Amino acid sequence: MKALSVKHSAVTKESLLILAEQIPGAWIGIRIAGYLLLLSGWTSTQVADLFGLSRWAVVKWIRKANKEGLDAVDDNPRPGRPSQFSEELLGELEEVLCQSPREVGIERQRWDGVVLAEYIKRTYQIKVHVRHAQRIIRKLGFSLRRPRYRFVQATEEGIKEFYEEVKKNSTGQEKKK
């Protein structure tokens, strides 16, 4: 009998790991699977490659398991203050970032850290630094790159002619007619 395999194009290692990031507690299952593979004889490098982690992260898993036993499977509570941005608020910001800043009453052409920080301060009365606003933009999947103007009229022939002309005049002397 032929072995079954997953052939759907949407089911990839990368898409499953992204899904694990979104589902609360999914990394606990991945960690359990990692421990099972390690107990079956896999190396830390092989487990790291399978789950898209660094080898050092898997080594830390092993050290934690050796120290804490089964308690190593659970996540430790993270230190620090809870985020002021709930999932609902981040969803609203994502919708706003899809619009132009002018549509929400800010006289700017594009979104950047300064503009988003000002919008958050005006709308939600939450003061954030520009760098934090930039991280929020990236977290929501947007880019901070500026649009660049490209010369549309340039053609491959024109580029070749330009380079040939530069090569001919590379001595610094003007070409005599």
C-alpha positions in Angstrom: 0.0 0.0 0.0 1.3 3.4 -0.9 2.0 5.9 1.9 -0.2 8.9 2.2 1.3 12.4 1.9 0.0 16.0 2.1 -0.1 17.5 -1.3 -2.2 20.7 -0.8 -0.2 23.7 -1.7 -1.4 25.7 1.3 -0.1 23.2 3.8 3.6 24.0 4.1 6.1 24.1 7.0 6.1 27.9 7.0 2.4 28.3 7.0 2.0 25.8 9.8 4.6 27.6 11.9 2.8 31.0 11.2 -0.4 29.4 12.4 1.3 28.1 15.5 2.3 31.7 16.3 -1.4 32.8 16.0 -3.0 30.0 18.1 -2.5 30.4 21.9 -0.8 27.4 23.3 0.3 25.9 20.0 4.0 26.3 20.8 3.4 24.0 23.9 2.4 21.3 21.4 5.4 22.0 19.2 7.7 21.8 22.3 6.2 18.4 23.2 6.7 17.2 19.7 10.3 18.5 19.9 11.0 16.6 23.1 9.5 13.4 21.6 11.8 13.7 18.6 14.8 14.3 20.8 13.9 11.2 22.9 13.6 9.3 19.6 17.2 10.1 18.8 16.9 13.2 16.7 19.7 15.8 17.1 19.0 19.3 18.3 20.1 20.5 14.8 17.5 18.3 13.1 14.7 19.4 15.5 15.7 23.1 15.0 15.6 22.7 11.2 12.2 21.0 11.3 10.6 23.7 13.4 12.4 26.7 11.9 14.2 27.5 15.1 17.8 28.2 15.9 19.8 25.2 17.3 20.5 27.3 20.4 16.7 27.5 21.1 16.5 23.7 21.1 19.5 23.4 23.3 17.8 25.8 25.8 14.7 23.5 25.6 16.9 20.5 26.5 18.6 22.3 29.4 15.3 23.5 30.7 13.9 19.9 30.5 16.9 18.5 32.3 16.5 21.1 35.1 12.7 21.3 35.5 11.3 18.0 34.1 7.8 18.1 32.7 7.3 21.7 33.9 9.6 22.7 31.1 6.8 22.2 28.6 4.8 25.2 29.9 5.7 28.7 29.1 7.0 30.8 31.9 5.2 34.1 32.4 6.9 36.9 30.6 8.1 39.8 32.6 7.1 43.4 31.9 4.0 45.4 31.7 1.0 44.1 29.7 0.5 45.7 26.3 -1.8 48.7 26.0 -2.8 47.4 22.5 -5.5 44.7 22.6 -6.2 42.5 19.6 -9.3 44.6 18.9 -7.2 47.9 18.9 -4.6 46.4 16.6 -7.3 45.3 14.2 -8.6 48.9 14.2 -5.1 50.2 13.5 -4.7 47.8 10.7 -7.9 49.1 9.0 -6.6 52.7 9.5 -3.2 51.9 8.0 -5.0 50.7 4.9 -6.2 54.2 4.4 -4.3 57.4 3.6 -3.4 59.6 6.6 -5.5 62.4 5.0 -8.6 60.2 5.2 -8.3 60.2 9.0 -7.5 63.9 9.4 -3.8 64.0 9.3 -2.1 66.1 6.6 0.6 63.7 5.5 1.1 61.7 2.4 2.0 58.3 3.9 2.2 56.5 7.3 5.4 56.4 9.3 6.2 56.1 13.0 5.7 59.8 13.7 2.3 59.9 12.0 1.1 56.7 13.6 2.3 57.9 17.1 0.4 61.1 16.6 -2.8 59.3 15.4 -2.7 56.9 18.4 -2.2 59.8 20.8 -5.2 61.8 19.3 -7.6 58.9 18.9 -6.9 56.5 21.8 -5.0 58.9 24.2 -2.1 56.4 24.4 1.3 58.0 24.2 3.9 55.8 22.3 7.4 56.6 21.1 8.0 56.7 17.4 10.1 53.5 17.4 7.2 51.6 19.1 4.8 53.0 16.4 7.3 51.7 13.8 7.2 48.2 15.4 3.4 48.3 15.4 3.5 49.1 11.7 5.8 46.1 11.0 3.8 43.8 13.3 0.7 44.5 11.3 2.5 43.5 8.1 3.1 47.0 6.6 6.4 48.3 5.3 8.1 51.5 6.2 9.9 51.8 2.8 9.4 55.0 0.9 8.1 54.7 -2.6 10.8 55.4 -5.1 10.4 57.2 -8.4 11.6 55.1 -11.3 12.3 56.4 -14.8 9.7 54.8 -17.0 11.2 56.0 -20.2 14.5 54.1 -19.8 14.8 51.1 -22.1 17.3 48.3 -22.3 18.7 49.7 -25.6 19.1 53.2 -24.1 20.9 51.7 -21.1 23.3 49.8 -23.3 24.0 52.9 -25.4 24.7 54.9 -22.3 27.2 52.3 -20.9 28.9 52.1 -24.4 29.2 55.9 -24.4 30.6 56.0 -20.9 33.2 53.3 -21.9 34.2 55.4 -25.0 34.6 58.5 -22.9 36.3 56.9 -19.9 39.6 58.6 -20.5 38.0 61.9 -19.4 38.3 63.5 -22.9 35.3 64.6 -24.8 34.5 62.8 -28.0 35.4 64.9 -31.1 32.9 65.1 -33.9 
